[in-house]
């Protein structure tokens, strides 16, 4: 990933200390920690990524029965519960 844009962020001393410690614990830099958090929270998938996800879901072939069969499999028979 090319890093070509710079942003200045001001943190409280306490938050800066916590993030710095966390970065050291994870063996990374404070900048990488913040970039990763931003990507995780605000990174939006591209149109191509969304289409690929839809295609992947559409290609799934799962063993799904009809509604009555699924109900029998998921809701126990009351007589079975009373034994």
FIVEXBA-607848 format. One record per residue: x negated, y negated, z negated of N, C-alpha, C, O, CB in turn; residue in three letters; residue number from 0. Coordinates in nm, 4 decimals, decimal comma, always signed. Glycine has a CB too. Layout:
! residues N
      n.X      n.Y      n.Z     ca.X     ca.Y     ca.Z      c.X      c.Y      c.Z      o.X      o.Y      o.Z     cb.X     cb.Y     cb.Z res   n
        X        Y        Z        X        Y        Z        X        Y        Z        X        Y        Z        X        Y        Z ALA NUM
...
This chain:
! residues 83
      n.X      n.Y      n.Z     ca.X     ca.Y     ca.Z      c.X      c.Y      c.Z      o.X      o.Y      o.Z     cb.X     cb.Y     cb.Z res   n
  -0,0845  +0,1171  +0,0000  +0,0000  +0,0000  +0,0000  -0,0892  -0,1235  +0,0000  -0,1793  -0,1370  -0,0828  +0,0962  +0,0003  -0,1217 UNK   0
  -0,0629  -0,2115  +0,0924  -0,1394  -0,3358  +0,1000  -0,0841  -0,4356  +0,0003  +0,0355  -0,4647  +0,0000  -0,1363  -0,3943  +0,2427 UNK   1
  -0,1713  -0,4879  -0,0839  -0,1315  -0,5901  -0,1804  -0,1755  -0,7247  -0,1267  -0,2941  -0,7575  -0,1298  -0,1928  -0,5630  -0,3217 UNK   2
  -0,0796  -0,8039  -0,0770  -0,1171  -0,9296  -0,0124  -0,0424  -1,0509  -0,0658  -0,0681  -1,1630  -0,0220  -0,0940  -0,9189  +0,1344 UNK   3
  +0,0486  -1,0307  -0,1587  +0,1232  -1,1419  -0,2173  +0,0942  -1,1478  -0,3660  +0,0823  -1,0454  -0,4333  +0,2756  -1,1274  -0,1916 UNK   4
  +0,0831  -1,2701  -0,4156  +0,0498  -1,2879  -0,5561  +0,1642  -1,3603  -0,6261  +0,2218  -1,4554  -0,5733  -0,0829  -1,3662  -0,5720 UNK   5
  +0,1958  -1,3124  -0,7472  +0,2982  -1,3740  -0,8296  +0,2434  -1,3875  -0,9706  +0,1772  -1,2966  -1,0207  +0,4303  -1,2913  -0,8278 UNK   6
  +0,2704  -1,4989  -1,0340  +0,2287  -1,5193  -1,1720  +0,3498  -1,4995  -1,2617  +0,4545  -1,5608  -1,2409  +0,1662  -1,6607  -1,1923 UNK   7
  +0,3345  -1,4131  -1,3621  +0,4424  -1,3850  -1,4563  +0,3915  -1,4170  -1,5964  +0,2829  -1,3740  -1,6355  +0,4907  -1,2357  -1,4457 UNK   8
  +0,4700  -1,4917  -1,6702  +0,4332  -1,5229  -1,8080  +0,5074  -1,4302  -1,9033  +0,6298  -1,4184  -1,8972  +0,4640  -1,6707  -1,8411 UNK   9
  +0,4321  -1,3643  -1,9918  +0,4886  -1,2758  -2,0929  +0,4638  -1,3358  -2,2299  +0,3711  -1,4146  -2,2486  +0,4280  -1,1333  -2,0832 UNK  10
  +0,5470  -1,2982  -2,3252  +0,5177  -1,3347  -2,4638  +0,3924  -1,2578  -2,5047  +0,3625  -1,1543  -2,4452  +0,6396  -1,3029  -2,5603 UNK  11
  +0,3192  -1,3054  -2,6038  +0,1998  -1,2322  -2,6478  +0,2314  -1,0879  -2,6898  +0,1542  -0,9961  -2,6622  +0,1339  -1,3059  -2,7640 UNK  12
  +0,3454  -1,0695  -2,7566  +0,3819  -0,9359  -2,8031  +0,4078  -0,8415  -2,6857  +0,3597  -0,7282  -2,6857  +0,5056  -0,9430  -2,8931 UNK  13
  +0,4841  -0,8880  -2,5848  +0,5141  -0,8039  -2,4700  +0,3867  -0,7743  -2,3909  +0,3659  -0,6621  -2,3449  +0,6189  -0,8711  -2,3799 UNK  14
  +0,3030  -0,8748  -2,3759  +0,1768  -0,8551  -2,3037  +0,0914  -0,7487  -2,3728  +0,0315  -0,6636  -2,3071  +0,0986  -0,9881  -2,2937 UNK  15
  +0,0867  -0,7545  -2,5041  +0,0077  -0,6570  -2,5803  +0,0655  -0,5164  -2,5628  -0,0090  -0,4213  -2,5395  +0,0039  -0,6951  -2,7305 UNK  16
  +0,1980  -0,5030  -2,5739  +0,2605  -0,3710  -2,5575  +0,2373  -0,3157  -2,4178  +0,2040  -0,1982  -2,4025  +0,4107  -0,3789  -2,5857 UNK  17
  +0,2545  -0,3988  -2,3160  +0,2342  -0,3522  -2,1793  +0,0878  -0,3178  -2,1535  +0,0582  -0,2203  -2,0845  +0,2815  -0,4578  -2,0800 UNK  18
  -0,0029  -0,3967  -2,2080  -0,1454  -0,3677  -2,1915  -0,1817  -0,2344  -2,2552  -0,2566  -0,1558  -2,1972  -0,2303  -0,4795  -2,2522 UNK  19
  -0,1284  -0,2088  -2,3752  -0,1547  -0,0806  -2,4416  -0,0970  +0,0353  -2,3614  -0,1606  +0,1397  -2,3469  -0,0961  -0,0804  -2,5837 UNK  20
  +0,0230  +0,0161  -2,3100  +0,0870  +0,1208  -2,2310  +0,0069  +0,1498  -2,1042  -0,0078  +0,2655  -2,0647  +0,2307  +0,0803  -2,1950 UNK  21
  -0,0442  +0,0457  -2,0413  -0,1255  +0,0639  -1,9212  -0,2511  +0,1446  -1,9533  -0,2885  +0,2340  -1,8775  -0,1637  -0,0726  -1,8604 UNK  22
  -0,3153  +0,1137  -2,0640  -0,4351  +0,1882  -2,1046  -0,3989  +0,3343  -2,1316  -0,4700  +0,4252  -2,0888  -0,4999  +0,1241  -2,2308 UNK  23
  -0,2880  +0,3566  -2,2029  -0,2446  +0,4942  -2,2326  -0,2201  +0,5737  -2,1057  -0,2488  +0,6932  -2,0996  -0,1177  +0,4930  -2,3177 UNK  24
  -0,1666  +0,5065  -2,0042  -0,1351  +0,5744  -1,8783  -0,2522  +0,5752  -1,7804  -0,2437  +0,6331  -1,6722  -0,0158  +0,5087  -1,8133 UNK  25
  -0,3597  +0,5111  -1,8193  -0,4776  +0,5095  -1,7334  -0,4590  +0,4271  -1,6070  -0,5090  +0,4636  -1,5006  -0,5146  +0,6492  -1,6961 UNK  26
  -0,3876  +0,3170  -1,6185  -0,3621  +0,2315  -1,5033  -0,3805  +0,0864  -1,5429  -0,4111  +0,0564  -1,6583  -0,2206  +0,2550  -1,4472 UNK  27
  -0,3621  -0,0028  -1,4486  -0,3748  -0,1450  -1,4781  -0,2394  -0,2029  -1,5173  -0,1349  -0,1438  -1,4900  -0,4326  -0,2207  -1,3571 UNK  28
  -0,2427  -0,3165  -1,5803  -0,1193  -0,3862  -1,6155  -0,0423  -0,4226  -1,4886  +0,0800  -0,4095  -1,4838  -0,1500  -0,5132  -1,6991 UNK  29
  -0,1135  -0,4678  -1,3872  -0,0484  -0,5017  -1,2603  +0,0218  -0,3822  -1,1982  +0,1346  -0,3945  -1,1504  -0,1501  -0,5572  -1,1627 UNK  30
  -0,0439  -0,2663  -1,1985  +0,0175  -0,1469  -1,1418  +0,1385  -0,1051  -1,2238  +0,2392  -0,0614  -1,1681  -0,0838  -0,0324  -1,1344 UNK  31
  +0,1295  -0,1182  -1,3553  +0,2414  -0,0839  -1,4422  +0,3626  -0,1706  -1,4085  +0,4742  -0,1197  -1,3986  +0,2023  -0,1009  -1,5905 UNK  32
  +0,3416  -0,3002  -1,3910  +0,4504  -0,3933  -1,3595  +0,5047  -0,3661  -1,2190  +0,6261  -0,3669  -1,1987  +0,4017  -0,5399  -1,3708 UNK  33
  +0,4153  -0,3419  -1,1212  +0,4613  -0,3110  -0,9847  +0,5472  -0,1855  -0,9831  +0,6515  -0,1818  -0,9179  +0,3415  -0,2934  -0,8900 UNK  34
  +0,5033  -0,0826  -1,0550  +0,5782  +0,0426  -1,0600  +0,7154  +0,0209  -1,1230  +0,8152  +0,0736  -1,0740  +0,5000  +0,1491  -1,1383 UNK  35
  +0,7207  -0,0564  -1,2310  +0,8483  -0,0842  -1,2973  +0,9411  -0,1636  -1,2049  +1,0608  -0,1357  -1,1984  +0,8249  -0,1616  -1,4290 UNK  36
  +0,8873  -0,2608  -1,1347  +0,9687  -0,3409  -1,0423  +1,0212  -0,2555  -0,9281  +1,1376  -0,2678  -0,8900  +0,8874  -0,4585  -0,9867 UNK  37
  +0,9376  -0,1702  -0,8736  +0,9799  -0,0831  -0,7644  +1,0886  +0,0129  -0,8117  +1,1863  +0,0373  -0,7410  +0,8601  -0,0047  -0,7081 UNK  38
  +1,0706  +0,0663  -0,9305  +1,1687  +0,1590  -0,9856  +1,3024  +0,0899  -1,0097  +1,4077  +0,1465  -0,9805  +1,1169  +0,2198  -1,1154 UNK  39
  +1,2987  -0,0302  -1,0621  +1,4211  -0,1018  -1,0971  +1,4860  -0,1701  -0,9773  +1,6082  -0,1664  -0,9630  +1,3916  -0,2042  -1,2034 UNK  40
  +1,4061  -0,2322  -0,8914  +1,4618  -0,3169  -0,7874  +1,4315  -0,2734  -0,6449  +1,4834  -0,3321  -0,5499  +1,4131  -0,4533  -0,8062 UNK  41
  +1,3486  -0,1719  -0,6289  +1,3156  -0,1261  -0,4946  +1,4387  -0,0725  -0,4241  +1,5036  +0,0195  -0,4738  +1,2073  -0,0192  -0,4996 UNK  42
  +1,4704  -0,1273  -0,3125  +1,5875  -0,0848  -0,2377  +1,5466  +0,0061  -0,1241  +1,4494  -0,0218  -0,0539  +1,6646  -0,2052  -0,1846 UNK  43
  +1,6202  +0,1153  -0,1051  +1,5859  +0,2035  +0,0065  +1,6152  +0,1357  +0,1403  +1,7072  +0,0547  +0,1515  +1,6635  +0,3361  -0,0039 UNK  44
  +1,5365  +0,1698  +0,2400  +1,5592  +0,1148  +0,3738  +1,6774  +0,1861  +0,4377  +1,7234  +0,2886  +0,3874  +1,4321  +0,1287  +0,4625 UNK  45
  +1,7259  +0,1322  +0,5472  +1,8364  +0,1950  +0,6195  +1,7976  +0,3355  +0,6643  +1,8782  +0,4282  +0,6565  +1,8774  +0,1094  +0,7411 UNK  46
  +1,6745  +0,3509  +0,7110  +1,6275  +0,4833  +0,7540  +1,6250  +0,5823  +0,6379  +1,6604  +0,6989  +0,6552  +1,4878  +0,4725  +0,8158 UNK  47
  +1,5835  +0,5368  +0,5200  +1,5818  +0,6242  +0,4026  +1,7237  +0,6662  +0,3631  +1,7470  +0,7812  +0,3259  +1,5127  +0,5538  +0,2846 UNK  48
  +1,8170  +0,5731  +0,3714  +1,9560  +0,6059  +0,3399  +2,0114  +0,7077  +0,4393  +2,0772  +0,8041  +0,4000  +2,0426  +0,4790  +0,3400 UNK  49
  +1,9847  +0,6859  +0,5681  +2,0326  +0,7789  +0,6700  +1,9710  +0,9173  +0,6520  +2,0391  +1,0183  +0,6695  +2,0013  +0,7254  +0,8096 UNK  50
  +1,8437  +0,9223  +0,6174  +1,7779  +1,0507  +0,5943  +1,8424  +1,1234  +0,4764  +1,8598  +1,2452  +0,4808  +1,6272  +1,0304  +0,5688 UNK  51
  +1,8776  +1,0502  +0,3721  +1,9426  +1,1111  +0,2560  +2,0796  +1,1668  +0,2933  +2,1161  +1,2764  +0,2509  +1,9563  +1,0088  +0,1424 UNK  52
  +2,1555  +1,0913  +0,3727  +2,2869  +1,1379  +0,4160  +2,2734  +1,2627  +0,5020  +2,3502  +1,3577  +0,4870  +2,3607  +1,0277  +0,4934 UNK  53
  +2,1759  +1,2624  +0,5917  +2,1538  +1,3802  +0,6765  +2,1165  +1,5027  +0,5926  +2,1627  +1,6135  +0,6198  +2,0433  +1,3516  +0,7798 UNK  54
  +2,0343  +1,4824  +0,4926  +1,9947  +1,5930  +0,4053  +2,1154  +1,6506  +0,3317  +2,1298  +1,7724  +0,3207  +1,8888  +1,5464  +0,3045 UNK  55
  +2,2013  +1,5632  +0,2817  +2,3206  +1,6105  +0,2123  +2,4155  +1,6816  +0,3076  +2,4736  +1,7844  +0,2729  +2,3920  +1,4941  +0,1446 UNK  56
  +2,4311  +1,6272  +0,4270  +2,5217  +1,6881  +0,5248  +2,4719  +1,8252  +0,5699  +2,5516  +1,9105  +0,6088  +2,5381  +1,5964  +0,6461 UNK  57
  +2,3415  +1,8465  +0,5650  +2,2842  +1,9726  +0,6113  +2,2935  +2,0838  +0,5074  +2,2669  +2,1997  +0,5391  +2,1404  +1,9519  +0,6497 UNK  58
  +2,3306  +2,0507  +0,3846  +2,3397  +2,1522  +0,2799  +2,4529  +2,2494  +0,3093  +2,5620  +2,2098  +0,3503  +2,3603  +2,0868  +0,1427 UNK  59
  +2,4250  +2,3756  +0,2877  +2,5289  +2,4775  +0,2976  +2,5368  +2,5451  +0,1622  +2,4539  +2,6290  +0,1271  +2,4993  +2,5813  +0,4126 UNK  60
  +2,6369  +2,5069  +0,0885  +2,6514  +2,5589  -0,0467  +2,7671  +2,6568  -0,0528  +2,8679  +2,6381  +0,0153  +2,6725  +2,4448  -0,1471 UNK  61
  +2,7535  +2,7605  -0,1334  +2,8629  +2,8569  -0,1463  +2,9757  +2,7995  -0,2325  +2,9743  +2,8128  -0,3549  +2,8113  +2,9892  -0,2070 UNK  62
  +3,0716  +2,7368  -0,1684  +3,1826  +2,6752  -0,2398  +3,3111  +2,7453  -0,1970  +3,3396  +2,7591  -0,0780  +3,1899  +2,5212  -0,2121 UNK  63
  +3,3875  +2,7889  -0,2960  +3,5128  +2,8565  -0,2664  +3,6268  +2,7582  -0,2486  +3,6077  +2,6366  -0,2488  +3,5462  +2,9548  -0,3759 UNK  64
  +3,7456  +2,8140  -0,2333  +3,8636  +2,7281  -0,2226  +3,8979  +2,6752  -0,3617  +3,8431  +2,7243  -0,4604  +3,9850  +2,8056  -0,1605 UNK  65
  +3,9878  +2,5758  -0,3723  +4,0180  +2,5153  -0,5029  +4,0637  +2,6153  -0,6091  +4,0240  +2,6038  -0,7250  +4,1240  +2,4108  -0,4860 UNK  66
  +4,1471  +2,7141  -0,5713  +4,1928  +2,8121  -0,6711  +4,0764  +2,8963  -0,7224  +4,0678  +2,9241  -0,8420  +4,3014  +2,9037  -0,6110 UNK  67
  +3,9881  +2,9363  -0,6338  +3,8733  +3,0169  -0,6750  +3,7825  +2,9360  -0,7675  +3,7353  +2,9877  -0,8688  +3,7943  +3,0663  -0,5516 UNK  68
  +3,7579  +2,8092  -0,7330  +3,6722  +2,7257  -0,8183  +3,7366  +2,7055  -0,9549  +3,6668  +2,7046  -1,0563  +3,6451  +2,5890  -0,7515 UNK  69
  +3,8692  +2,6892  -0,9592  +3,9373  +2,6724  -1,0871  +3,9235  +2,7991  -1,1710  +3,8973  +2,7911  -1,2911  +4,0862  +2,6379  -1,0654 UNK  70
  +3,9408  +2,9157  -1,1091  +3,9249  +3,0421  -1,1824  +3,7835  +3,0559  -1,2390  +3,7645  +3,1094  -1,3483  +3,9565  +3,1617  -1,0906 UNK  71
  +3,6862  +3,0079  -1,1647  +3,5470  +3,0197  -1,2083  +3,5108  +2,9196  -1,3169  +3,4218  +2,9456  -1,3979  +3,4545  +3,0017  -1,0906 UNK  72
  +3,5795  +2,8044  -1,3196  +3,5402  +2,6992  -1,4136  +3,6298  +2,6913  -1,5365  +3,5857  +2,6426  -1,6406  +3,5405  +2,5666  -1,3438 UNK  73
  +3,7548  +2,7378  -1,5275  +3,8468  +2,7314  -1,6407  +3,8735  +2,8741  -1,6872  +3,9249  +2,9560  -1,6111  +3,9804  +2,6578  -1,6023 UNK  74
  +3,8386  +2,9038  -1,8123  +3,8573  +3,0411  -1,8591  +4,0053  +3,0781  -1,8673  +4,0915  +2,9927  -1,8876  +3,7914  +3,0595  -1,9955 UNK  75
  +4,0317  +3,2049  -1,8514  +4,1662  +3,2594  -1,8661  +4,2049  +3,2511  -2,0132  +4,1294  +3,2982  -2,0983  +4,1743  +3,4067  -1,8137 UNK  76
  +4,3201  +3,1929  -2,0459  +4,3582  +3,1796  -2,1874  +4,3578  +3,3140  -2,2606  +4,3231  +3,3198  -2,3786  +4,4966  +3,1159  -2,1984 UNK  77
  +4,3955  +3,4204  -2,1927  +4,3977  +3,5525  -2,2563  +4,2567  +3,5954  -2,2960  +4,2383  +3,6629  -2,3972  +4,4605  +3,6572  -2,1620 UNK  78
  +4,1584  +3,5567  -2,2175  +4,0182  +3,5899  -2,2493  +3,9745  +3,5163  -2,3764  +3,8976  +3,5698  -2,4562  +3,9238  +3,5528  -2,1300 UNK  79
  +4,0235  +3,3948  -2,3944  +3,9851  +3,3165  -2,5116  +4,0493  +3,3708  -2,6405  +3,9935  +3,3559  -2,7492  +4,0243  +3,1700  -2,4914 UNK  80
  +4,1653  +3,4330  -2,6272  +4,2374  +3,4818  -2,7458  +4,1876  +3,6167  -2,7966  +4,2260  +3,6588  -2,9057  +4,3840  +3,4924  -2,7149 UNK  81
  +4,1051  +3,6837  -2,7219  +4,0537  +3,8145  -2,7662  +3,9583  +3,8028  -2,8801  +3,9069  +3,9038  -2,9282  +3,9862  +3,8856  -2,6535 UNK  82
